[in-house]
Amino acid sequence: MDRSAIERYFAATPALASLCTQNGWPDNDSLKIEIVDQGARSAVCAVSFEEILVEGAGCVAGRVPCWGRFRVTWDAAGEVLCAEREA
């Protein structure tokens, strides 16, 4: 598995929003991915990022650290098929 495929997937997937706690959105510039365990067609990835919080006027009001784990599955060509959040 090519690590860059996992990085591209997490930079584009809405799955990261499931880790947000304040109704903000993930900051891709702060995204960090660690492969914790890897098998033939899947890997457990620990992800962390800052959630961007916005005021009513559209100004950035703050940032909240977020983290979690996902099991990422890929096909024979190395393309990510899905990422399921792990408890």
N, CA, C and O atoms as CSV, one atom per row, in Angstrom:
chain,resi,resn,atom,element,x,y,z
A,1,MET,N,N,0.845,-1.180,0.000
A,1,MET,CA,C,0.000,0.000,0.000
A,1,MET,C,C,0.885,1.237,0.000
A,1,MET,O,O,1.857,1.335,0.750
A,2,ASP,N,N,0.530,2.150,-0.840
A,2,ASP,CA,C,1.226,3.423,-0.948
A,2,ASP,C,C,0.651,4.393,0.087
A,2,ASP,O,O,-0.539,4.707,0.052
A,3,ARG,N,N,1.488,4.862,0.998
A,3,ARG,CA,C,1.041,5.768,2.058
A,3,ARG,C,C,0.370,7.028,1.491
A,3,ARG,O,O,-0.565,7.562,2.089
A,4,SER,N,N,0.847,7.491,0.351
A,4,SER,CA,C,0.276,8.710,-0.232
A,4,SER,C,C,-1.194,8.514,-0.619
A,4,SER,O,O,-1.961,9.478,-0.611
A,5,ALA,N,N,-1.600,7.289,-0.956
A,5,ALA,CA,C,-3.010,7.023,-1.268
A,5,ALA,C,C,-3.869,7.220,-0.021
A,5,ALA,O,O,-4.975,7.753,-0.106
A,6,ILE,N,N,-3.367,6.796,1.129
A,6,ILE,CA,C,-4.085,6.997,2.389
A,6,ILE,C,C,-4.154,8.487,2.720
A,6,ILE,O,O,-5.198,8.981,3.146
A,7,GLU,N,N,-3.058,9.197,2.527
A,7,GLU,CA,C,-3.037,10.639,2.802
A,7,GLU,C,C,-4.012,11.386,1.895
A,7,GLU,O,O,-4.730,12.270,2.363
A,8,ARG,N,N,-4.049,11.049,0.619
A,8,ARG,CA,C,-4.997,11.688,-0.315
A,8,ARG,C,C,-6.430,11.395,0.092
A,8,ARG,O,O,-7.288,12.276,0.036
A,9,TYR,N,N,-6.692,10.156,0.501
A,9,TYR,CA,C,-8.041,9.779,0.897
A,9,TYR,C,C,-8.505,10.615,2.094
A,9,TYR,O,O,-9.594,11.187,2.063
A,10,PHE,N,N,-7.693,10.685,3.138
A,10,PHE,CA,C,-8.098,11.426,4.328
A,10,PHE,C,C,-8.194,12.929,4.074
A,10,PHE,O,O,-8.973,13.611,4.740
A,11,ALA,N,N,-7.435,13.447,3.146
A,11,ALA,CA,C,-7.515,14.871,2.825
A,11,ALA,C,C,-8.830,15.217,2.129
A,11,ALA,O,O,-9.248,16.375,2.132
A,12,ALA,N,N,-9.487,14.211,1.527
A,12,ALA,CA,C,-10.699,14.471,0.755
A,12,ALA,C,C,-11.976,13.888,1.351
A,12,ALA,O,O,-13.070,14.288,0.956
A,13,THR,N,N,-11.863,12.959,2.284
A,13,THR,CA,C,-13.060,12.264,2.768
A,13,THR,C,C,-13.837,13.070,3.813
A,13,THR,O,O,-13.239,13.757,4.641
A,14,PRO,N,N,-15.147,12.985,3.771
A,14,PRO,CA,C,-15.950,13.604,4.832
A,14,PRO,C,C,-15.949,12.777,6.117
A,14,PRO,O,O,-16.531,13.200,7.116
A,15,ALA,N,N,-15.307,11.608,6.111
A,15,ALA,CA,C,-15.283,10.744,7.297
A,15,ALA,C,C,-14.626,11.427,8.494
A,15,ALA,O,O,-14.983,11.143,9.637
A,16,LEU,N,N,-13.672,12.323,8.245
A,16,LEU,CA,C,-13.013,13.013,9.353
A,16,LEU,C,C,-13.985,13.875,10.154
A,16,LEU,O,O,-13.781,14.095,11.348
A,17,ALA,N,N,-15.029,14.359,9.510
A,17,ALA,CA,C,-16.013,15.193,10.205
A,17,ALA,C,C,-16.666,14.445,11.365
A,17,ALA,O,O,-17.173,15.070,12.296
A,18,SER,N,N,-16.659,13.115,11.317
A,18,SER,CA,C,-17.248,12.336,12.411
A,18,SER,C,C,-16.455,12.493,13.708
A,18,SER,O,O,-16.957,12.162,14.783
A,19,LEU,N,N,-15.231,12.992,13.619
A,19,LEU,CA,C,-14.413,13.221,14.809
A,19,LEU,C,C,-14.575,14.632,15.366
A,19,LEU,O,O,-14.154,14.908,16.489
A,20,CYS,N,N,-15.177,15.518,14.595
A,20,CYS,CA,C,-15.387,16.896,15.049
A,20,CYS,C,C,-16.442,16.926,16.149
A,20,CYS,O,O,-17.446,16.218,16.081
A,21,THR,N,N,-16.202,17.753,17.158
A,21,THR,CA,C,-17.103,17.796,18.317
A,21,THR,C,C,-17.839,19.117,18.463
A,21,THR,O,O,-18.768,19.213,19.266
A,22,GLN,N,N,-17.448,20.137,17.708
A,22,GLN,CA,C,-18.013,21.471,17.894
A,22,GLN,C,C,-18.691,22.015,16.636
A,22,GLN,O,O,-18.834,23.229,16.491
A,23,ASN,N,N,-19.104,21.140,15.733
A,23,ASN,CA,C,-19.783,21.525,14.498
A,23,ASN,C,C,-18.883,22.354,13.574
A,23,ASN,O,O,-19.363,23.184,12.803
A,24,GLY,N,N,-17.575,22.113,13.667
A,24,GLY,CA,C,-16.629,22.787,12.782
A,24,GLY,C,C,-16.233,21.864,11.656
A,24,GLY,O,O,-16.982,20.958,11.290
A,25,TRP,N,N,-15.044,22.095,11.100
A,25,TRP,CA,C,-14.566,21.214,10.043
A,25,TRP,C,C,-13.072,20.958,10.204
A,25,TRP,O,O,-12.361,21.759,10.810
A,26,PRO,N,N,-12.602,19.842,9.662
A,26,PRO,CA,C,-11.189,19.474,9.796
A,26,PRO,C,C,-10.281,20.422,9.022
A,26,PRO,O,O,-10.599,20.821,7.902
A,27,ASP,N,N,-9.161,20.775,9.617
A,27,ASP,CA,C,-8.131,21.568,8.954
A,27,ASP,C,C,-7.125,20.592,8.340
A,27,ASP,O,O,-6.326,19.988,9.056
A,28,ASN,N,N,-7.165,20.439,7.020
A,28,ASN,CA,C,-6.269,19.489,6.348
A,28,ASN,C,C,-4.801,19.839,6.529
A,28,ASN,O,O,-3.944,18.959,6.457
A,29,ASP,N,N,-4.497,21.119,6.765
A,29,ASP,CA,C,-3.101,21.518,6.955
A,29,ASP,C,C,-2.529,20.967,8.259
A,29,ASP,O,O,-1.312,20.832,8.393
A,30,SER,N,N,-3.391,20.649,9.213
A,30,SER,CA,C,-2.915,20.109,10.493
A,30,SER,C,C,-3.063,18.586,10.572
A,30,SER,O,O,-2.733,17.989,11.597
A,31,LEU,N,N,-3.551,17.959,9.513
A,31,LEU,CA,C,-3.821,16.520,9.502
A,31,LEU,C,C,-2.536,15.709,9.629
A,31,LEU,O,O,-1.574,15.916,8.890
A,32,LYS,N,N,-2.543,14.778,10.587
A,32,LYS,CA,C,-1.432,13.846,10.769
A,32,LYS,C,C,-1.997,12.431,10.761
A,32,LYS,O,O,-3.037,12.165,11.363
A,33,ILE,N,N,-1.307,11.535,10.078
A,33,ILE,CA,C,-1.758,10.148,9.952
A,33,ILE,C,C,-0.614,9.231,10.353
A,33,ILE,O,O,0.509,9.354,9.865
A,34,GLU,N,N,-0.930,8.304,11.258
A,34,GLU,CA,C,0.048,7.303,11.668
A,34,GLU,C,C,-0.542,5.926,11.394
A,34,GLU,O,O,-1.648,5.624,11.841
A,35,ILE,N,N,0.181,5.098,10.669
A,35,ILE,CA,C,-0.265,3.730,10.421
A,35,ILE,C,C,0.153,2.899,11.623
A,35,ILE,O,O,1.342,2.685,11.862
A,36,VAL,N,N,-0.842,2.430,12.382
A,36,VAL,CA,C,-0.610,1.704,13.627
A,36,VAL,C,C,-0.402,0.217,13.370
A,36,VAL,O,O,0.444,-0.419,14.000
A,37,ASP,N,N,-1.181,-0.333,12.441
A,37,ASP,CA,C,-1.114,-1.765,12.130
A,37,ASP,C,C,-1.488,-1.930,10.673
A,37,ASP,O,O,-2.426,-1.289,10.198
A,38,GLN,N,N,-0.761,-2.787,9.948
A,38,GLN,CA,C,-1.044,-2.957,8.531
A,38,GLN,C,C,-1.088,-4.425,8.166
A,38,GLN,O,O,-0.237,-5.212,8.579
A,39,GLY,N,N,-2.101,-4.781,7.378
A,39,GLY,CA,C,-2.236,-6.123,6.837
A,39,GLY,C,C,-2.138,-6.069,5.332
A,39,GLY,O,O,-1.687,-5.074,4.765
A,40,ALA,N,N,-2.565,-7.155,4.674
A,40,ALA,CA,C,-2.458,-7.254,3.214
A,40,ALA,C,C,-3.386,-6.276,2.501
A,40,ALA,O,O,-2.994,-5.697,1.488
A,41,ARG,N,N,-4.605,-6.076,3.000
A,41,ARG,CA,C,-5.588,-5.232,2.323
A,41,ARG,C,C,-6.216,-4.178,3.238
A,41,ARG,O,O,-7.191,-3.530,2.858
A,42,SER,N,N,-5.658,-4.004,4.442
A,42,SER,CA,C,-6.204,-2.978,5.335
A,42,SER,C,C,-5.137,-2.523,6.319
A,42,SER,O,O,-4.111,-3.177,6.512
A,43,ALA,N,N,-5.415,-1.383,6.931
A,43,ALA,CA,C,-4.517,-0.842,7.945
A,43,ALA,C,C,-5.340,-0.057,8.953
A,43,ALA,O,O,-6.381,0.509,8.622
A,44,VAL,N,N,-4.858,-0.034,10.183
A,44,VAL,CA,C,-5.458,0.819,11.202
A,44,VAL,C,C,-4.621,2.096,11.246
A,44,VAL,O,O,-3.404,2.057,11.428
A,45,CYS,N,N,-5.302,3.221,11.075
A,45,CYS,CA,C,-4.624,4.509,11.055
A,45,CYS,C,C,-5.121,5.376,12.200
A,45,CYS,O,O,-6.326,5.516,12.413
A,46,ALA,N,N,-4.179,5.954,12.932
A,46,ALA,CA,C,-4.511,6.962,13.942
A,46,ALA,C,C,-4.406,8.307,13.237
A,46,ALA,O,O,-3.380,8.619,12.634
A,47,VAL,N,N,-5.463,9.098,13.314
A,47,VAL,CA,C,-5.464,10.409,12.670
A,47,VAL,C,C,-5.677,11.486,13.723
A,47,VAL,O,O,-6.369,11.272,14.718
A,48,SER,N,N,-5.078,12.637,13.491
A,48,SER,CA,C,-5.300,13.791,14.354
A,48,SER,C,C,-5.291,15.041,13.480
A,48,SER,O,O,-4.638,15.091,12.438
A,49,PHE,N,N,-6.030,16.041,13.930
A,49,PHE,CA,C,-6.119,17.308,13.204
A,49,PHE,C,C,-6.756,18.338,14.130
A,49,PHE,O,O,-7.237,18.004,15.213
A,50,GLU,N,N,-6.752,19.588,13.692
A,50,GLU,CA,C,-7.450,20.638,14.421
A,50,GLU,C,C,-8.789,20.894,13.753
A,50,GLU,O,O,-8.871,21.028,12.532
A,51,GLU,N,N,-9.832,20.960,14.559
A,51,GLU,CA,C,-11.162,21.322,14.075
A,51,GLU,C,C,-11.251,22.841,14.071
A,51,GLU,O,O,-10.978,23.483,15.085
A,52,ILE,N,N,-11.628,23.410,12.951
A,52,ILE,CA,C,-11.760,24.861,12.837
A,52,ILE,C,C,-13.171,25.261,13.252
A,52,ILE,O,O,-14.157,24.755,12.717
A,53,LEU,N,N,-13.252,26.172,14.209
A,53,LEU,CA,C,-14.532,26.684,14.691
A,53,LEU,C,C,-14.757,28.072,14.112
A,53,LEU,O,O,-13.827,28.874,14.042
A,54,VAL,N,N,-15.987,28.359,13.697
A,54,VAL,CA,C,-16.305,29.629,13.049
A,54,VAL,C,C,-17.424,30.331,13.809
A,54,VAL,O,O,-18.375,29.703,14.275
A,55,GLU,N,N,-17.283,31.662,13.923
A,55,GLU,CA,C,-18.340,32.486,14.520
A,55,GLU,C,C,-19.435,32.724,13.484
A,55,GLU,O,O,-19.277,32.385,12.311
A,56,GLY,N,N,-20.540,33.308,13.928
A,56,GLY,CA,C,-21.649,33.617,13.027
A,56,GLY,C,C,-21.252,34.516,11.875
A,56,GLY,O,O,-21.835,34.421,10.795
A,57,ALA,N,N,-20.276,35.388,12.076
A,57,ALA,CA,C,-19.836,36.307,11.027
A,57,ALA,C,C,-18.877,35.655,10.039
A,57,ALA,O,O,-18.441,36.296,9.083
A,58,GLY,N,N,-18.549,34.400,10.260
A,58,GLY,CA,C,-17.658,33.690,9.359
A,58,GLY,C,C,-16.193,33.779,9.741
A,58,GLY,O,O,-15.334,33.279,9.016
A,59,CYS,N,N,-15.897,34.405,10.863
A,59,CYS,CA,C,-14.514,34.513,11.330
A,59,CYS,C,C,-14.127,33.259,12.105
A,59,CYS,O,O,-14.964,32.654,12.775
A,60,VAL,N,N,-12.862,32.872,12.013
A,60,VAL,CA,C,-12.381,31.721,12.769
A,60,VAL,C,C,-12.393,32.084,14.247
A,60,VAL,O,O,-11.754,33.049,14.667
A,61,ALA,N,N,-13.130,31.299,15.032
A,61,ALA,CA,C,-13.284,31.570,16.461
A,61,ALA,C,C,-12.318,30.754,17.302
A,61,ALA,O,O,-12.052,31.101,18.452
A,62,GLY,N,N,-11.796,29.687,16.750
A,62,GLY,CA,C,-10.884,28.848,17.515
A,62,GLY,C,C,-10.603,27.543,16.814
A,62,GLY,O,O,-11.084,27.269,15.715
A,63,ARG,N,N,-9.805,26.749,17.497
A,63,ARG,CA,C,-9.426,25.436,16.982
A,63,ARG,C,C,-9.461,24.443,18.135
A,63,ARG,O,O,-9.080,24.766,19.260
A,64,VAL,N,N,-9.918,23.243,17.843
A,64,VAL,CA,C,-10.024,22.187,18.847
A,64,VAL,C,C,-9.276,20.965,18.324
A,64,VAL,O,O,-9.498,20.559,17.183
A,65,PRO,N,N,-8.398,20.371,19.124
A,65,PRO,CA,C,-7.722,19.153,18.665
A,65,PRO,C,C,-8.698,17.975,18.597
A,65,PRO,O,O,-9.524,17.788,19.491
A,66,CYS,N,N,-8.594,17.194,17.539
A,66,CYS,CA,C,-9.436,16.008,17.354
A,66,CYS,C,C,-8.539,14.838,16.954
A,66,CYS,O,O,-7.497,15.021,16.325
A,67,TRP,N,N,-8.963,13.648,17.328
A,67,TRP,CA,C,-8.200,12.454,16.971
A,67,TRP,C,C,-9.114,11.248,17.001
A,67,TRP,O,O,-10.189,11.273,17.601
A,68,GLY,N,N,-8.666,10.190,16.342
A,68,GLY,CA,C,-9.411,8.940,16.311
A,68,GLY,C,C,-8.678,7.919,15.471
A,68,GLY,O,O,-7.581,8.167,14.970
A,69,ARG,N,N,-9.305,6.770,15.329
A,69,ARG,CA,C,-8.726,5.671,14.538
A,69,ARG,C,C,-9.722,5.218,13.491
A,69,ARG,O,O,-10.933,5.202,13.709
A,70,PHE,N,N,-9.169,4.850,12.347
A,70,PHE,CA,C,-9.961,4.318,11.241
A,70,PHE,C,C,-9.278,3.070,10.709
A,70,PHE,O,O,-8.050,2.991,10.668
A,71,ARG,N,N,-10.092,2.087,10.298
A,71,ARG,CA,C,-9.568,0.942,9.552
A,71,ARG,C,C,-9.778,1.275,8.080
A,71,ARG,O,O,-10.906,1.437,7.616
A,72,VAL,N,N,-8.674,1.372,7.365
A,72,VAL,CA,C,-8.681,1.715,5.948
A,72,VAL,C,C,-8.518,0.435,5.138
A,72,VAL,O,O,-7.637,-0.378,5.420
A,73,THR,N,N,-9.364,0.261,4.138
A,73,THR,CA,C,-9.328,-0.921,3.271
A,73,THR,C,C,-9.056,-0.464,1.843
A,73,THR,O,O,-9.595,0.550,1.401
A,74,TRP,N,N,-8.215,-1.216,1.114
A,74,TRP,CA,C,-7.902,-0.858,-0.264
A,74,TRP,C,C,-8.039,-2.059,-1.170
A,74,TRP,O,O,-8.090,-3.204,-0.720
A,75,ASP,N,N,-8.100,-1.770,-2.471
A,75,ASP,CA,C,-8.247,-2.834,-3.472
A,75,ASP,C,C,-6.874,-3.327,-3.941
A,75,ASP,O,O,-5.838,-2.884,-3.446
A,76,ALA,N,N,-6.889,-4.245,-4.898
A,76,ALA,CA,C,-5.642,-4.844,-5.398
A,76,ALA,C,C,-4.727,-3.819,-6.070
A,76,ALA,O,O,-3.510,-4.001,-6.116
A,77,ALA,N,N,-5.318,-2.743,-6.589
A,77,ALA,CA,C,-4.518,-1.700,-7.232
A,77,ALA,C,C,-3.951,-0.689,-6.239
A,77,ALA,O,O,-3.180,0.194,-6.614
A,78,GLY,N,N,-4.340,-0.825,-4.964
A,78,GLY,CA,C,-3.828,0.090,-3.953
A,78,GLY,C,C,-4.665,1.329,-3.731
A,78,GLY,O,O,-4.254,2.247,-3.021
A,79,GLU,N,N,-5.852,1.357,-4.344
A,79,GLU,CA,C,-6.760,2.503,-4.161
A,79,GLU,C,C,-7.621,2.260,-2.926
A,79,GLU,O,O,-8.145,1.163,-2.732
A,80,VAL,N,N,-7.762,3.279,-2.100
A,80,VAL,CA,C,-8.552,3.161,-0.874
A,80,VAL,C,C,-10.020,2.994,-1.232
A,80,VAL,O,O,-10.570,3.764,-2.020
A,81,LEU,N,N,-10.647,1.983,-0.647
A,81,LEU,CA,C,-12.071,1.719,-0.860
A,81,LEU,C,C,-12.929,2.414,0.193
A,81,LEU,O,O,-13.958,3.012,-0.125
A,82,CYS,N,N,-12.496,2.329,1.444
A,82,CYS,CA,C,-13.277,2.928,2.523
A,82,CYS,C,C,-12.429,3.047,3.781
A,82,CYS,O,O,-11.359,2.451,3.896
A,83,ALA,N,N,-12.940,3.833,4.717
A,83,ALA,CA,C,-12.318,3.977,6.032
A,83,ALA,C,C,-13.454,3.939,7.046
A,83,ALA,O,O,-14.360,4.772,7.012
A,84,GLU,N,N,-13.393,2.964,7.948
A,84,GLU,CA,C,-14.416,2.819,8.977
A,84,GLU,C,C,-13.841,3.225,10.309
A,84,GLU,O,O,-12.765,2.772,10.697
A,85,ARG,N,N,-14.556,4.075,11.004
A,85,ARG,CA,C,-14.105,4.558,12.305
A,85,ARG,C,C,-14.103,3.412,13.302
A,85,ARG,O,O,-15.054,2.633,13.365
A,86,GLU,N,N,-13.033,3.310,14.079
A,86,GLU,CA,C,-12.935,2.296,15.128
A,86,GLU,C,C,-13.192,2.938,16.475
A,86,GLU,O,O,-12.848,4.099,16.698
A,87,ALA,N,N,-13.794,2.184,17.361
A,87,ALA,CA,C,-14.125,2.702,18.694
A,87,ALA,C,C,-12.897,2.861,19.552
A,87,ALA,O,O,-12.999,3.286,20.702
